Amino acid sequence: MPSPKRVPIFDGHNDALLRLYWRGSSDPVASFLHGEDKGQLDLPKARKGGFAGGLFAIFVPSREKKSAADPATAPNLSGNPEPPGVDMAEAQRAVSAMASLLYRIERQARGRLRICRTVDDIEACLDKNVVAAVLHIEGAEAIDPKFEMLDVLHAAGLRSLGPVWSRPNAFGHGVPFRCPSSPDTGPGLTDLGKALVGACNRLKILIDLSHLNERGFWDVAELSDAPLVATHSNAHAISPHSRNLTDQQLAAIRKSGGFVGVNFAVSFLRPDGGREKNTPLALIVDHIRHLIDHVGEDGVGFGSDFDGALMPEELGNAAGLQKLVEALRRREYSEKLIEKLCFRNWLRVLRRTWK
Ligand code: ZN
């Protein structure tokens, strides 16, 4: 019997740059290119699992590194306080360090990874089996109130931005990690946050809704002229976590022609929100089914959170991505729909956003 066809996967969120940034003194670029035991995404794992590319996040850690700010270890107990904020100079230092890591990876990858600025760039990478990296920032602390840094970062390749991570900043209030909890946890965007939406629309930078609380979500929904996109969030109806999206939010995303990338973090998959690696891969497919029911077949894809979260053991890391394709086949999804989920829907919404 011929082995089943591999499907390339374009993915909405990974924190590989943060992992490499925290590696400190040893050679982080080489460890990405050559691969290593630890970590969930590097070039060999990407090749093995058919990870064709995705949004590479720059996340500025809160001051106490690897404490509450580490998305991999952030507790999700009810009442978890918001992590401390970061100031602009500190954020700008971290952003340039992590962006530089990606540029160096691109330079040293000798054609195996490209930073993409258009959907045509991504498609060219898919054709040639080159990893397509899109520069994303999670939390806009590095952006000044006149948006001058936003111009600079856009020119440097930034194509996607989350106004907040799960902490307050000058632009709004992120949603804290709580389960069970409604995403309606506090005030929405500030006036500056609302202005940032306009600036991103003008520059055609995708606005990521994933770490906004519910009021911030509705602020973006009202103001933005782009499709609504949550790059790495799940269905609140299945996992009642503050980071997940209610059916009402999903309906708004559908109406805008938007998109949701399913997050593989066990805490956002499980009905009990637990950090339990013994979580079935099939639960990812349950979220996909719910999201398709509410957003439509053209509005759902992946947003793994590799290197930012605890994954189901059955999936492991990026090398295991084709297991997810197999899980979709077991539910008798058509090959056409599987391709949409794996990359076509991402390309569609990016094309509409970056038009
Ligand atoms: Zn995140």
Boltz pocket constraint, residues with backbone or C-beta under 6 A from the ligand:
constraints:
  - pocket:
      binder: B
      contacts: [[A, 71], [A, 138], [A, 210], [A, 211], [A, 232], [A, 308]]
      max_distance: 6.0
